[in-house]
């Protein structure tokens, strides 16, 4: 018997281990993508109308007009 014929079962096991490692890496990648994109959002990704609402803070959290201008700008008369 040649060396290639006797290595068959060991080679198949090695290929199975490599396949399992690749599947685990793919699952980890999918978990990382899900965590960074969707974790913490109640209904998944924001829609078109949700982006404008998420970008602007509510009116009670906005700073007054005087505090919003830069310190080097003179006050408007």
N, C-alpha and C positions, 0 to 999 in steps of 0.2 A: 504494500500500500504506500502511496505517496504521502508526502506531508500535507498537501492540499486536501486530500480525502479525509485524513484524520482530524484536521482542523475545522471541519464543517460545523459540528455542534457548538464549538467554542466561538467560531466566527458569527454564527447566528445569534448567540447570546450577546455578543459584543454589539452587533447591529441593533438588537432590541434595546440595549442600554442607551445607545446613542439616540435612537428614536424617542425613547422616554425622556431623555434630557432635552431634546429639541421641543417636544410637546410641553414640558414644564417651562421652558424659556418662553414659548409662545403664550402660555397661560399667564405667566408673570407680566409679559408685555401688555396683554389685554387688561389685566388688573391695574397696571400703572396708568394706562390711557383712561380707563373708566374712572379711576380715582381722581385724576387731574381734571377731567372734563365734567363729570356728573355728580361726584360725591358732594353732599350738602345741599343740593337743589331738590326741592320737594317734587317737582314735576319734570325733571330732566333738563334738557338744554332750553335756553331762552328762545322765544320766537322773535319775529321781526318787531312786533310792538313792545315786547318785553325789554329790548335792548335800550330803548330811549328812557324807559322808566328806571332801569337799573343804573344808567349812567348819571342821571340827575338826582341829587338827594331831595328828600321831601322839603316842602317850603319851611317847615319849622326848624330844619337843620341847616338851612342856608344862612351864610353870614350876612349881616346888614351891608348895605351898599358902601358905607364909609369904610368898613373893615375889609371889603373885598378889593379895593383899589390898592395898588402898590404903594409902599411907604414913600417913595421918591416923587410920586405924582402930587401936584398941588391940588387942593380941594377945588371942586367945580363950583362956580358962582352962578 
